[in-house]
């Protein structure tokens, strides 16, 4: 007993850092945090720089004479487009919202039986999911295009939405997180007469909120930044990323507009991440754990 108390005291002393060590650690992390924030600060300042400051050498991080001309020029250019800006925004929101919500729903519904039930082939199915994480999107691009062409979904929004529903990383994260829910909690709900769908919706999903918020963080920027690629050809079906990207390719004269475009495209995913970052950190810390 005396040895256990001494060991616990030693462990506690090791875990307790002095003020000096804590200050040095936070200062060290703060320096690297500021260094990591430089690209974001630079992009924000570029959006408000006049054209002469964008091409000055050596480049300056902070703007000296801020202006909104870049945004005015962007509005003027989009106003002259034969497809209205609202149509591009609607297309982007349609793809992003349906793709993100659909993926969270399907990934969680597929992960629930894999995490809480043992049936023939369950381990094999999960092994296939893990194996699919090894393949990048470039490897599966041609088979994906062939499948979409066979289904007749080329030049439709379904060609972007449907493949996003099968994001295997989402199923992996949801399963790993659902495994940490106590089985006794689910059994108690069954004793009270709750159906499987009620257990899934009212017990499992609230308890894995950090996991599906993380999926939202991962899936939303990917769909928000999609330009349709080789699947969408019609101009009235294109996304906001494509329209703004075409404007920014107008050469040196549109460099300021390009900086404004970059800020608009990044501000939505960054805002979403800032709001949900605590849940993302919790999920990444828990996804590799097992009971």
LINURHU-V611268 format. One record per residue. N is the residue number from 1. RES is the residue in three letters. PSI is psi in radians with two decimals (999 if undefined). Layout:
{{N RES PSI} {N RES PSI}}
//
This chain:
{{1 UNK -0.74} {2 UNK -0.66} {3 UNK -0.69} {4 UNK -0.70} {5 UNK -0.71} {6 UNK -0.71} {7 UNK -0.74} {8 UNK -0.65} {9 UNK -0.73} {10 UNK -0.73} {11 UNK -0.70} {12 UNK -0.66} {13 UNK -0.63} {14 UNK -0.60} {15 UNK -0.49} {16 UNK 2.01} {17 UNK 2.63} {18 UNK 2.91} {19 UNK -0.67} {20 UNK -0.80} {21 UNK -0.74} {22 UNK -0.71} {23 UNK -0.77} {24 UNK -0.72} {25 UNK -0.83} {26 UNK -0.61} {27 UNK -0.73} {28 UNK -0.81} {29 UNK -0.61} {30 UNK -0.69} {31 UNK -0.82} {32 UNK -0.54} {33 UNK -0.75} {34 UNK -0.67} {35 UNK -0.69} {36 UNK -0.44} {37 UNK -0.15} {38 UNK -0.80} {39 UNK -0.66} {40 UNK -0.77} {41 UNK -0.70} {42 UNK -0.73} {43 UNK -0.70} {44 UNK -0.75} {45 UNK -0.61} {46 UNK -0.60} {47 UNK -0.40} {48 UNK 0.17} {49 UNK 2.44} {50 UNK 2.94} {51 UNK -0.63} {52 UNK -0.55} {53 UNK -0.42} {54 UNK -0.51} {55 UNK 0.22} {56 UNK 2.56} {57 UNK 2.30} {58 UNK 2.64} {59 UNK 2.57} {60 UNK 2.44} {61 UNK -0.79} {62 UNK 2.49} {63 UNK 2.45} {64 UNK -0.73} {65 UNK 1.41} {66 UNK 2.51} {67 UNK 2.71} {68 UNK 0.22} {69 UNK -0.59} {70 UNK -0.68} {71 UNK -0.62} {72 UNK -0.75} {73 UNK -0.64} {74 UNK -0.77} {75 UNK -0.69} {76 UNK -0.72} {77 UNK -0.71} {78 UNK -0.50} {79 UNK -0.44} {80 UNK -0.04} {81 UNK 2.49} {82 UNK -0.30} {83 UNK 2.12} {84 UNK 2.67} {85 UNK -0.61} {86 UNK -0.53} {87 UNK -0.73} {88 UNK -0.74} {89 UNK -0.73} {90 UNK -0.73} {91 UNK -0.76} {92 UNK -0.79} {93 UNK -0.67} {94 UNK -0.85} {95 UNK -0.76} {96 UNK -0.83} {97 UNK -0.86} {98 UNK -0.74} {99 UNK -0.73} {100 UNK -0.87} {101 UNK -0.72} {102 UNK -0.68} {103 UNK -0.75} {104 UNK -0.76} {105 UNK -0.85} {106 UNK -0.71} {107 UNK -0.71} {108 UNK -0.68} {109 UNK -0.61} {110 UNK -0.56} {111 UNK -0.51} {112 UNK -0.92} {113 UNK -0.56} {114 UNK -0.54} {115 UNK -0.58} {116 UNK -0.03} {117 UNK 2.61} {118 UNK 1.98} {119 UNK 2.80} {120 UNK 2.18} {121 UNK 0.02} {122 UNK -0.75} {123 UNK -0.63} {124 UNK -0.74} {125 UNK -0.77} {126 UNK -0.59} {127 UNK -0.65} {128 UNK -0.70} {129 UNK -0.81} {130 UNK -0.70} {131 UNK -0.61} {132 UNK -0.35} {133 UNK -0.32} {134 UNK -0.29} {135 UNK 2.24} {136 UNK 2.95} {137 UNK -0.44} {138 UNK -0.57} {139 UNK -0.67} {140 UNK 0.12} {141 UNK -0.81} {142 UNK -0.85} {143 UNK -0.64} {144 UNK -0.74} {145 UNK -0.69} {146 UNK -0.70} {147 UNK -0.77} {148 UNK -0.64} {149 UNK -0.69} {150 UNK -0.61} {151 UNK -0.18} {152 UNK 0.48} {153 UNK 0.10} {154 UNK 2.45} {155 UNK 0.57} {156 UNK 2.80} {157 UNK -0.37} {158 UNK -0.48} {159 UNK -0.34} {160 UNK -0.69} {161 UNK -0.86} {162 UNK -0.82} {163 UNK -0.52} {164 UNK -0.37} {165 UNK -0.39} {166 UNK 0.67} {167 UNK 1.83} {168 UNK -0.46} {169 UNK -0.59} {170 UNK -0.77} {171 UNK -0.68} {172 UNK -0.83} {173 UNK -0.74} {174 UNK -0.72} {175 UNK -0.81} {176 UNK -0.62} {177 UNK -0.67} {178 UNK -0.46} {179 UNK -0.35} {180 UNK -0.13} {181 UNK 2.22} {182 UNK 2.35} {183 UNK -0.51} {184 UNK -0.57} {185 UNK -0.74} {186 UNK -0.67} {187 UNK -0.65} {188 UNK -0.66} {189 UNK -0.65} {190 UNK -0.67} {191 UNK -0.61} {192 UNK -0.05} {193 UNK 0.19} {194 UNK 2.42} {195 UNK 2.98} {196 UNK -0.69} {197 UNK -0.63} {198 UNK -0.70} {199 UNK -0.77} {200 UNK -0.81} {201 UNK -0.65} {202 UNK -0.35} {203 UNK -0.91} {204 UNK -0.89} {205 UNK -0.75} {206 UNK -0.56} {207 UNK -0.32} {208 UNK 0.49} {209 UNK -0.75} {210 UNK -0.58} {211 UNK -0.84} {212 UNK -0.39} {213 UNK -0.62} {214 UNK -0.72} {215 UNK -0.67} {216 UNK -0.70} {217 UNK -0.68} {218 UNK -0.70} {219 UNK -0.66} {220 UNK -0.90} {221 UNK -0.58} {222 UNK -0.75} {223 UNK -0.60} {224 UNK -0.62} {225 UNK 0.15} {226 UNK 2.40} {227 UNK 0.15} {228 UNK -0.43} {229 UNK -2.30} {230 UNK 0.21} {231 UNK -0.56} {232 UNK 2.19} {233 UNK -0.54} {234 UNK 2.37} {235 UNK -0.63} {236 UNK -0.04} {237 UNK -0.04} {238 UNK 2.86} {239 UNK 3.01} {240 UNK -0.64} {241 UNK -0.72} {242 UNK -0.81} {243 UNK -0.81} {244 UNK -0.60} {245 UNK -0.65} {246 UNK -0.64} {247 UNK -0.72} {248 UNK -0.13} {249 UNK 0.30} {250 UNK 0.16} {251 UNK -2.88} {252 UNK -0.60} {253 UNK -0.40} {254 UNK 0.39} {255 UNK -0.69} {256 UNK -0.70} {257 UNK -0.66} {258 UNK -0.66} {259 UNK -0.68} {260 UNK -0.66} {261 UNK -0.78} {262 UNK -0.69} {263 UNK -0.73} {264 UNK -0.71} {265 UNK -0.51} {266 UNK -0.33} {267 UNK -0.61} {268 UNK -0.89} {269 UNK -0.64} {270 UNK -0.74} {271 UNK -0.74} {272 UNK -0.69} {273 UNK -0.72} {274 UNK -0.67} {275 UNK -0.63} {276 UNK 0.29} {277 UNK -0.59} {278 UNK -0.66} {279 UNK -0.58} {280 UNK -0.79} {281 UNK -0.72} {282 UNK -0.68} {283 UNK -0.79} {284 UNK -0.54} {285 UNK -0.42} {286 UNK -0.30} {287 UNK -0.42} {288 UNK 0.03} {289 UNK 2.67} {290 UNK 2.66} {291 UNK 999}}
//
